[in-house]
Amino acid sequence: MDMRVLKVHPQDNVLVALQDLKDGEVVAYADHVYQLLDDVAAKHKFFTTDLEKGAAVVMYGVIVGRATQEVHAGQWMNTENVAHATSPYQYRSYDYRWTPPDISRFQDRTFNGYHRNDGHVGTANYWLFMPTVFCENRNLDVIREALHHELGYAVTDKYSAKARLLRELYEQGASLVDAELTIRESEVNVDRLFSNVDGIKFLNHQGGCGGTRQDAAVLSKLLAAYANHPNVAGVTVLSLGCQNLQVQQFLDDLYTLNPKFDKPLLIFEQQQSRSEEQLITDAMHQTFLGLVEANKLMRQPAPLSKLTLGVKCGASDGFSGISANPAVGYAADLLVALGGTVLLAEFPELCGAEQNLLDRMPDEASALKFISLMQAYGAAAEQAGSGFHMNPSPGNIKDGLITDAIKSNGAAKKGGTSPVVDVLDYTERATKPGLNLVCTPGNDVEATTGKAASGATLIVFTTGLGTPTGNPICPVIKVATNSLLAQRMADIIDIDCGPIIAGVQTIEEMGAGILEYCIRAASGEVVPKAVMLNQDDFIPWKRGVSL
């Protein structure tokens, strides 16, 4: 059997190239021999049989497209000869039987987390600043610059040192063209004052006023979810006063979400303050006192059942669905079997995988909710002149994901194979252990923002092309689908799934290793690259069409 290609599912009529293949080459796979009619780059696919125009293209065992013209075995599959297509789906009360993976390796393991009074356990300990309206963003920026630098949280200090070096070279009349901008570690402020406070985070956004009242209502629930998050020790809120999103609405949503909310909550309204300077000074002063108290909290052991893992993919490639996503899916299955919680979101990237997910839903109400959310989302996209079929980005297509159904079925692999216990709308909090579906866009930042709102305490993010996406309060672990990316972007990648493609490690072995890394990250023993780089991306979804 030729190890340069892979058939993902026995029913597929395409093969995936694991290496670059040339026109005219002969490939032998499973007692069949194929002569290539085109060059086929690694991550792309070629047909294993002749197909008439309109015939179904099958990958992952399901329809992922239809031939737009007659094609032949050995021909490269591309956007010219295949268009997106999926099969219809419905709830059919399927008797799904799940065989959990062997969890003996992890059975008695714990992680060291921050225990909250409501019984949840955080993987980090952050103080959170949030504005109720975009008018307060500048005040947050001023506070961030002051506190980050003085308290030792500013990774940008190294770039300030480089800018200072450029200025010194210029003042000395030295050549700047080939200047080496090397700085000593001693020139960068890394001394953290509060060792048990992992960071001070700022949720700048563009909402709260000027949009629809519905936008403000959704934003309020989102901010309440972040304030209540297990990774948050305390919250400072800045309000202007006259905006759509009133402080009282935020408080109502917060205490509806958690009637026993007892974290420090500091609220400052600018239109009631004597001056901007007084507002900022008071906010910094009271927050500092809160940080002193937050620093007294220590990590303590907790069972793995207390972990909530968000699984995400972005800047995906043709290897995503056969290396990193299945490996993350195996880690997700392990955690579910251990009593933990997994969040699979990105509804536009579940297009074509609906029936598989519906057949794993024992609860009819959840299944019908999923169908309703998917159909409403898809209809809104169509009404706007778009659709799920337009979801693959140019980068996705270039690297082998030529239809949304191919991308979606590969993306769904990161949720594993366990039953779906619940379906959550945007900002709804996961309350049931097991695999939960969360309605978010596929957009990287909007999706990670939504996962954290639903309670993810870690996010495992797979990527084939590389992305700097992170989250302010939920550590994001980057998993590369291929070793070339892991080597080229080593500063942002934590785990390399390339050994799966090379055939030197199994999906199960890699998945167990991913869970091991998650345990260490949850305990603060390793710091994911996105956290080290302060990749604190936060974009609220306004419930418009975002793919």
C-alpha positions as CSV (number, residue, x, y, z in Angstrom):
1,M,0.0,0.0,0.0
2,D,1.3,3.4,-1.0
3,M,1.9,5.4,2.3
4,R,1.8,8.7,0.4
5,V,-2.0,8.7,0.3
6,L,-4.9,8.0,2.7
7,K,-8.5,7.0,2.4
8,V,-10.3,8.5,5.4
9,H,-13.4,6.3,5.2
10,P,-14.1,3.0,3.3
11,Q,-17.0,4.6,1.4
12,D,-14.9,7.6,0.1
13,N,-14.4,8.0,-3.6
14,V,-11.4,10.3,-3.1
15,L,-7.9,9.8,-1.7
16,V,-5.9,12.4,0.3
17,A,-2.3,13.1,-0.8
18,L,0.0,13.1,2.2
19,Q,2.9,14.2,0.0
20,D,3.2,16.2,-3.3
21,L,2.3,13.8,-6.2
22,K,3.1,14.4,-9.9
23,D,1.0,14.0,-13.0
24,G,1.6,10.5,-14.5
25,E,2.7,8.9,-11.2
26,V,1.2,5.6,-10.3
27,V,-0.4,5.2,-6.8
28,A,-1.4,1.7,-5.4
29,Y,-3.8,1.7,-2.6
30,A,-6.0,-1.2,-1.2
31,D,-5.6,-3.5,-4.2
32,H,-6.3,-0.6,-6.7
33,V,-3.9,1.2,-8.9
34,Y,-4.4,4.8,-10.0
35,Q,-2.5,6.8,-12.5
36,L,-2.6,10.5,-11.7
37,L,-3.9,12.8,-14.4
38,D,-2.8,16.0,-12.7
39,D,-0.3,17.2,-10.1
40,V,-1.8,16.7,-6.7
41,A,-0.3,18.8,-3.9
42,A,0.0,17.5,-0.3
43,K,-3.3,18.0,1.5
44,H,-5.4,17.8,-1.7
45,K,-7.4,14.9,-3.0
46,F,-7.9,13.0,-6.3
47,F,-10.8,10.9,-7.5
48,T,-10.7,7.1,-7.2
49,T,-13.4,6.5,-9.8
50,D,-15.0,8.1,-12.8
51,L,-17.9,10.3,-12.0
52,E,-20.6,11.8,-14.2
53,K,-21.7,15.5,-13.8
54,G,-23.9,15.8,-10.7
55,A,-22.6,12.6,-9.0
56,A,-21.9,12.7,-5.3
57,V,-18.3,13.2,-4.0
58,V,-17.9,11.3,-0.8
59,M,-15.3,11.9,2.0
60,Y,-15.5,11.0,5.7
61,G,-18.2,8.6,4.5
62,V,-20.7,11.4,3.7
63,I,-21.5,13.6,0.7
64,V,-19.2,16.6,0.7
65,G,-19.9,17.9,-2.9
66,R,-21.1,17.1,-6.3
67,A,-19.2,16.9,-9.6
68,T,-19.8,20.0,-11.7
69,Q,-18.5,18.2,-14.8
70,E,-17.4,14.7,-15.8
71,V,-14.3,13.6,-13.9
72,H,-12.0,10.6,-14.0
73,A,-10.1,8.5,-11.6
74,G,-6.7,10.0,-10.9
75,Q,-7.9,13.6,-11.5
76,W,-7.3,16.3,-9.0
77,M,-10.4,17.5,-7.1
78,N,-10.7,21.3,-7.1
79,T,-13.2,24.1,-7.1
80,E,-13.6,23.9,-10.9
81,N,-14.9,20.3,-10.9
82,V,-16.6,20.0,-7.5
83,A,-19.2,22.2,-5.7
84,H,-20.4,22.1,-2.1
85,A,-23.3,19.7,-1.4
86,T,-24.6,17.9,1.6
87,S,-27.3,15.3,2.4
88,P,-30.5,16.4,4.2
89,Y,-30.7,15.7,8.0
90,Q,-33.4,15.0,10.5
91,Y,-33.9,13.7,14.1
92,R,-34.5,10.0,13.9
93,S,-34.1,8.7,17.4
94,Y,-31.0,6.7,16.5
95,D,-29.8,4.1,19.0
96,Y,-26.3,5.3,19.3
97,R,-23.9,3.1,21.3
98,W,-20.6,4.7,22.4
99,T,-17.6,2.7,23.5
100,P,-15.5,5.1,25.8
101,P,-11.7,4.9,25.4
102,D,-9.5,3.3,28.0
103,I,-9.0,5.9,30.8
104,S,-6.9,3.9,33.2
105,R,-3.9,6.1,32.5
106,F,-5.9,9.2,33.8
107,Q,-8.3,7.6,36.2
108,D,-6.9,9.1,39.4
109,R,-5.2,12.1,38.0
110,T,-5.9,15.7,39.2
111,F,-4.9,19.2,38.2
112,N,-4.1,22.1,40.4
113,G,-6.7,24.8,39.9
114,Y,-8.3,27.8,41.6
115,H,-11.4,26.7,43.5
116,R,-14.4,29.1,43.5
117,N,-17.1,29.3,46.0
118,D,-19.7,28.1,43.5
119,G,-17.9,24.7,43.1
120,H,-16.3,25.5,39.8
121,V,-12.5,25.3,39.4
122,G,-10.5,27.7,37.2
123,T,-7.3,26.9,35.4
124,A,-6.1,30.5,35.8
125,N,-6.6,33.5,38.1
126,Y,-7.3,36.7,36.3
127,W,-8.6,40.1,37.2
128,L,-11.0,41.4,34.6
129,F,-11.7,45.0,33.4
130,M,-14.8,45.4,31.2
131,P,-16.6,48.5,29.7
132,T,-20.3,48.5,29.3
133,V,-19.8,50.7,26.3
134,F,-17.1,51.4,23.7
135,C,-16.8,55.0,25.0
136,E,-14.8,53.7,27.9
137,N,-12.2,51.8,25.8
138,R,-9.7,54.7,26.0
139,N,-9.9,54.7,29.8
140,L,-9.3,50.9,29.8
141,D,-6.2,51.5,27.5
142,V,-4.8,54.1,29.9
143,I,-5.3,51.7,32.9
144,R,-3.8,48.8,31.0
145,E,-0.7,50.7,30.1
146,A,-0.2,51.8,33.7
147,L,-1.0,48.5,35.4
148,H,0.6,46.1,32.9
149,H,4.0,47.9,33.0
150,E,4.1,48.6,36.7
151,L,2.8,45.2,37.9
152,G,4.9,43.1,35.5
153,Y,2.3,41.8,33.0
154,A,3.4,43.7,29.8
155,V,5.1,41.4,27.3
156,T,5.3,44.4,25.0
157,D,8.1,45.7,27.2
158,K,10.6,43.9,25.0
159,Y,9.3,45.8,22.0
160,S,9.5,49.1,23.9
161,A,13.1,48.2,24.6
162,K,13.7,47.6,20.8
163,A,12.0,51.0,20.0
164,R,14.3,52.6,22.6
165,L,17.3,51.0,20.9
166,L,16.2,52.3,17.5
167,R,16.0,55.8,19.0
168,E,19.4,55.5,20.5
169,L,21.0,54.4,17.3
170,Y,19.3,57.2,15.4
171,E,20.5,59.8,17.9
172,Q,24.0,58.4,17.6
173,G,23.9,58.7,13.8
174,A,24.4,55.0,13.4
175,S,23.1,53.1,10.3
176,L,19.6,51.7,10.9
177,V,19.4,49.6,7.7
178,D,21.1,46.5,9.0
179,A,20.7,47.3,12.7
180,E,20.6,44.3,15.0
181,L,17.6,44.9,17.4
182,T,18.9,42.5,20.1
183,I,18.1,43.3,23.7
184,R,19.1,41.7,26.9
185,E,16.6,40.0,29.2
186,S,17.5,42.4,31.9
187,E,16.1,45.3,29.8
188,V,12.6,43.8,29.9
189,N,10.4,44.1,33.0
190,V,9.2,40.6,33.8
191,D,8.9,40.9,37.6
192,R,5.3,40.1,38.5
193,L,4.2,41.7,41.7
194,F,1.3,39.3,42.3
195,S,2.6,35.7,41.8
196,N,-0.9,34.1,42.1
197,V,-2.6,36.5,39.8
198,D,-2.0,35.3,36.2
199,G,-2.9,38.5,34.6
200,I,-5.1,41.7,34.4
201,K,-7.3,41.4,31.3
202,F,-9.3,44.1,29.4
203,L,-12.4,43.4,27.3
204,N,-12.4,46.3,24.9
205,H,-15.3,46.1,22.5
206,Q,-17.3,48.2,20.1
207,G,-20.7,47.7,21.5
208,G,-23.0,48.8,24.3
209,C,-24.6,51.7,22.4
210,G,-25.4,52.9,18.9
211,G,-26.5,49.4,17.7
212,T,-29.8,47.6,18.4
213,R,-31.1,47.1,21.8
214,Q,-30.8,43.3,21.1
215,D,-27.1,43.8,20.5
216,A,-26.8,45.4,23.9
217,A,-28.8,42.6,25.5
218,V,-26.5,39.9,24.0
219,L,-23.4,41.9,25.0
220,S,-24.7,42.1,28.6
221,K,-25.1,38.4,28.8
222,L,-21.7,37.9,27.4
223,L,-20.0,40.2,29.9
224,A,-21.9,38.6,32.7
225,A,-20.7,35.2,31.6
226,Y,-17.1,36.4,31.6
227,A,-17.5,38.0,35.0
228,N,-18.8,34.7,36.4
229,H,-16.1,32.6,34.7
230,P,-14.1,30.2,36.9
231,N,-10.8,31.8,35.7
232,V,-11.8,35.2,36.9
233,A,-11.0,36.4,40.5
234,G,-12.6,39.8,40.3
235,V,-14.1,42.4,38.0
236,T,-13.8,46.1,37.4
237,V,-16.6,47.7,35.3
238,L,-16.3,51.1,33.7
239,S,-19.6,52.7,32.5
240,L,-20.2,56.0,30.8
241,G,-23.8,56.3,32.2
242,C,-26.1,57.1,29.3
243,Q,-25.5,54.0,27.1
244,N,-28.0,51.3,26.0
245,L,-26.3,48.7,28.1
246,Q,-27.0,50.0,31.6
247,V,-25.2,48.7,34.6
248,Q,-28.4,47.4,36.1
249,Q,-29.1,45.2,33.1
250,F,-25.6,43.7,33.4
251,L,-26.1,43.1,37.1
252,D,-29.5,41.5,36.4
253,D,-27.9,39.1,33.9
254,L,-25.0,38.4,36.2
255,Y,-27.2,37.4,39.2
256,T,-29.6,35.5,37.0
257,L,-26.7,33.5,35.8
258,N,-25.3,33.0,39.3
259,P,-27.6,34.1,42.2
260,K,-24.7,33.4,44.6
261,F,-22.1,35.4,42.7
262,D,-19.6,36.6,45.4
263,K,-16.5,37.8,43.6
264,P,-15.2,41.4,44.1
265,L,-17.2,43.6,41.7
266,L,-16.1,47.2,41.3
267,I,-18.3,49.6,39.2
268,F,-17.3,53.1,38.2
269,E,-19.5,55.4,36.1
270,Q,-17.8,58.3,34.4
271,Q,-20.8,60.7,34.3
272,Q,-21.0,60.5,38.1
273,S,-17.3,61.1,38.6
274,R,-15.7,64.5,39.3
275,S,-13.2,64.0,36.5
276,E,-11.6,61.5,34.2
277,E,-8.5,61.5,36.3
278,Q,-10.5,60.8,39.4
279,L,-12.4,57.9,37.6
280,I,-9.1,56.3,36.5
281,T,-7.4,56.9,39.8
282,D,-10.3,55.4,41.8
283,A,-10.5,52.4,39.5
284,M,-6.8,51.7,39.8
285,H,-6.8,52.2,43.5
286,Q,-9.7,49.9,44.3
287,T,-8.5,47.3,41.8
288,F,-5.1,47.2,43.4
289,L,-6.7,46.4,46.7
290,G,-8.7,43.6,45.0
291,L,-5.5,42.2,43.5
292,V,-4.0,42.0,46.9
293,E,-6.9,39.7,48.0
294,A,-6.9,37.7,44.7
295,N,-3.2,37.0,45.2
296,K,-4.0,35.1,48.4
297,L,-5.8,32.3,46.5
298,M,-3.6,29.3,45.9
299,R,-3.9,26.4,43.4
300,Q,-5.4,23.2,44.9
301,P,-5.9,19.7,43.5
302,A,-9.1,19.1,41.6
303,P,-10.4,16.0,39.7
304,L,-10.2,16.1,35.9
305,S,-14.0,16.1,35.9
306,K,-13.8,19.8,36.8
307,L,-12.2,20.7,33.4
308,T,-14.2,22.2,30.6
309,L,-12.4,21.9,27.3
310,G,-13.3,24.1,24.3
311,V,-12.2,22.6,21.0
312,K,-11.6,24.9,18.1
313,C,-9.9,25.0,14.6
314,G,-8.9,27.9,12.5
315,A,-6.6,28.6,9.5
316,S,-7.3,25.0,8.7
317,D,-5.7,22.9,6.0
318,G,-6.2,19.6,4.3
319,F,-4.6,17.7,7.1
320,S,-6.8,19.2,9.9
321,G,-9.5,16.5,9.6
322,I,-7.0,13.6,9.5
323,S,-4.3,14.6,12.1
324,A,-4.9,17.4,14.7
325,N,-8.7,17.3,14.8
326,P,-9.1,13.6,15.3
327,A,-6.3,13.7,17.9
328,V,-8.1,16.5,19.8
329,G,-11.3,14.5,19.4
330,Y,-9.6,11.5,21.1
331,A,-8.5,13.8,24.0
332,A,-12.1,15.1,24.2
333,D,-13.4,11.5,24.4
334,L,-10.9,10.8,27.2
335,L,-12.1,13.8,29.2
336,V,-15.8,13.0,28.7
337,A,-15.1,9.4,29.9
338,L,-13.5,11.0,33.0
339,G,-16.6,13.1,33.7
340,G,-15.4,16.3,32.2
341,T,-17.1,18.7,29.8
342,V,-16.3,19.4,26.1
343,L,-17.6,22.3,24.0
344,L,-17.8,22.0,20.2
345,A,-19.0,25.2,18.5
346,E,-18.7,26.9,15.1
347,F,-22.1,26.0,13.6
348,P,-21.3,27.1,10.1
349,E,-18.5,24.5,10.3
350,L,-20.9,21.7,11.2
351,C,-22.6,21.9,7.8
352,G,-22.7,18.4,6.4
353,A,-21.9,16.8,9.7
354,E,-25.4,17.4,11.1
355,Q,-26.8,13.9,10.8
356,N,-23.8,12.3,12.6
357,L,-24.3,14.7,15.5
358,L,-28.1,14.3,15.6
359,D,-27.7,10.5,15.7
360,R,-25.6,11.0,18.9
361,M,-28.3,13.0,20.7
362,P,-30.4,10.9,23.0
363,D,-32.5,13.9,24.0
364,E,-35.1,14.9,21.3
365,A,-35.4,18.5,22.6
366,S,-31.7,19.1,22.2
367,A,-31.8,17.6,18.7
368,L,-34.7,19.9,17.7
369,K,-33.0,22.9,19.2
370,F,-29.8,22.1,17.1
371,I,-31.9,21.7,13.9
372,S,-33.7,25.0,14.7
373,L,-30.4,26.9,15.3
374,M,-28.7,25.5,12.2
375,Q,-31.6,26.2,9.9
376,A,-32.1,29.7,11.2
377,Y,-28.4,30.4,10.9
378,G,-28.2,29.0,7.4
379,A,-31.4,30.9,6.3
380,A,-29.9,34.2,7.6
381,A,-26.7,33.6,5.7
382,E,-28.7,32.9,2.5
383,Q,-30.9,35.9,3.0
384,A,-27.8,38.1,3.2
385,G,-26.7,36.7,-0.2
386,S,-24.2,34.3,1.3
387,G,-24.4,30.8,2.7
388,F,-22.5,28.1,4.5
389,H,-21.2,27.0,1.1
390,M,-19.1,30.2,1.0
391,N,-17.4,29.5,4.3
392,P,-14.0,28.1,3.2
393,S,-11.4,30.9,3.1
394,P,-9.0,31.4,0.3
395,G,-6.3,29.9,2.5
396,N,-8.5,26.9,3.3
397,I,-9.1,26.3,-0.4
398,K,-5.5,26.6,-1.4
399,D,-4.6,24.0,1.2
400,G,-7.2,21.4,0.1
401,L,-10.5,22.3,1.8
402,I,-12.5,23.2,-1.3
403,T,-16.0,22.8,0.1
404,D,-17.6,23.7,3.4
405,A,-18.8,20.1,3.8
406,I,-15.2,18.9,3.6
407,K,-14.0,21.5,6.0
408,S,-17.0,20.9,8.4
409,N,-16.7,17.1,8.5
410,G,-13.0,17.4,9.3
411,A,-13.8,20.2,11.9
412,A,-16.4,18.0,13.6
413,K,-13.7,15.4,14.3
414,K,-12.3,17.5,17.1
415,G,-15.5,16.9,19.2
416,G,-14.7,13.2,19.4
417,T,-17.3,10.5,19.2
418,S,-19.2,10.7,22.5
419,P,-23.0,11.3,22.8
420,V,-24.1,15.0,22.6
421,V,-25.6,15.8,26.0
422,D,-26.8,19.4,25.3
423,V,-27.1,22.1,22.7
424,L,-26.4,25.7,23.9
425,D,-27.2,29.0,22.2
426,Y,-24.7,31.8,22.3
427,T,-23.7,32.8,25.9
428,E,-25.6,29.9,27.5
429,R,-23.6,28.1,30.2
430,A,-22.7,24.4,30.0
431,T,-24.2,22.6,33.0
432,K,-24.1,19.0,31.8
433,P,-20.8,17.0,31.8
434,G,-20.1,15.5,28.4
435,L,-20.1,16.9,24.8
436,N,-22.0,20.1,24.4
437,L,-22.7,21.9,21.1
438,V,-22.4,25.7,21.3
439,C,-23.9,28.0,18.7
440,T,-21.1,30.4,17.5
441,P,-19.8,31.6,14.2
442,G,-16.8,29.9,12.7
443,N,-14.8,33.1,12.9
444,D,-11.9,32.3,15.1
445,V,-12.2,35.1,17.7
446,E,-16.0,35.2,17.8
447,A,-16.0,31.4,18.4
448,T,-13.3,31.4,21.1
449,T,-15.1,34.4,22.7
450,G,-18.3,32.4,22.8
451,K,-16.7,29.2,24.1
452,A,-15.3,31.0,27.1
453,A,-18.7,32.5,27.8
454,S,-20.2,29.0,27.9
455,G,-17.6,28.0,30.5
456,A,-14.5,26.7,28.7
457,T,-11.6,26.8,31.1
458,L,-9.1,25.7,28.4
459,I,-9.4,25.9,24.6
460,V,-7.5,23.5,22.3
461,F,-7.1,25.2,19.0
462,T,-5.9,23.3,15.9
463,T,-4.4,25.0,12.9
464,G,-2.8,24.0,9.6
465,L,-1.8,27.4,8.4
466,G,-1.0,29.2,11.7
467,T,-3.0,31.8,13.6
468,P,-2.2,34.1,16.6
469,T,-5.7,33.9,18.1
470,G,-6.0,33.7,21.9
471,N,-8.5,34.7,24.6
472,P,-8.3,37.1,27.5
473,I,-9.3,34.7,30.3
474,C,-9.2,31.1,28.8
475,P,-5.8,29.7,28.0
476,V,-5.6,28.7,24.3
477,I,-3.4,25.8,23.4
478,K,-2.3,25.7,19.7
479,V,-2.0,22.4,17.9
480,A,-0.4,22.2,14.5
481,T,-1.7,19.7,11.9
482,N,1.7,19.4,10.3
483,S,5.4,19.5,11.4
484,L,6.4,22.2,8.8
485,L,4.0,24.7,10.5
486,A,5.1,23.7,14.0
487,Q,8.7,24.4,13.0
488,R,8.1,27.6,11.0
489,M,5.8,29.2,13.7
490,A,7.3,27.6,16.8
491,D,6.7,30.8,18.7
492,I,2.9,30.3,18.6
493,I,2.5,26.5,18.4
494,D,2.4,24.3,21.5
495,I,1.8,20.8,20.1
496,D,2.8,19.2,16.7
497,C,0.5,16.5,15.2
498,G,2.8,16.1,12.2
499,P,3.9,12.7,13.5
500,I,0.5,11.3,12.6
501,I,1.0,12.3,9.0
502,A,4.5,10.8,9.1
503,G,3.0,7.6,10.4
504,V,5.2,7.5,13.5
505,Q,2.4,8.2,16.0
506,T,-1.2,7.1,16.2
507,I,-4.2,9.4,16.7
508,E,-4.8,7.7,20.1
509,E,-1.2,8.3,21.2
510,M,-1.3,11.9,20.2
511,G,-4.7,12.5,21.8
512,A,-3.5,11.1,25.1
513,G,-0.5,13.4,24.8
514,I,-2.7,16.4,24.2
515,L,-4.7,15.6,27.3
516,E,-1.4,15.3,29.3
517,Y,-0.5,18.8,28.1
518,C,-3.9,20.1,29.0
519,I,-3.5,18.8,32.6
520,R,-0.1,20.6,32.9
521,A,-1.5,23.8,31.4
522,A,-4.5,23.7,33.8
523,S,-2.1,23.3,36.7
524,G,0.1,26.3,35.6
525,E,3.0,24.0,35.0
526,V,3.3,25.0,31.4
527,V,2.2,28.3,29.8
528,P,0.7,28.1,26.3
529,K,2.3,30.4,23.8
530,A,-0.9,32.4,23.3
531,V,-0.9,33.2,27.0
532,M,2.8,34.1,27.0
533,L,2.3,36.5,24.0
534,N,-0.9,38.1,25.6
535,Q,-3.0,37.1,22.6
536,D,-6.1,38.4,24.2
537,D,-8.7,38.5,21.4
538,F,-12.3,39.3,22.2
539,I,-15.0,40.0,19.7
540,P,-18.7,39.8,20.8
541,W,-21.0,38.3,18.2
542,K,-23.9,40.6,17.3
543,R,-25.9,37.6,16.0
544,G,-25.6,38.9,12.4
545,V,-24.3,36.7,9.6
546,S,-20.7,35.7,10.4
547,L,-19.3,32.6,8.9
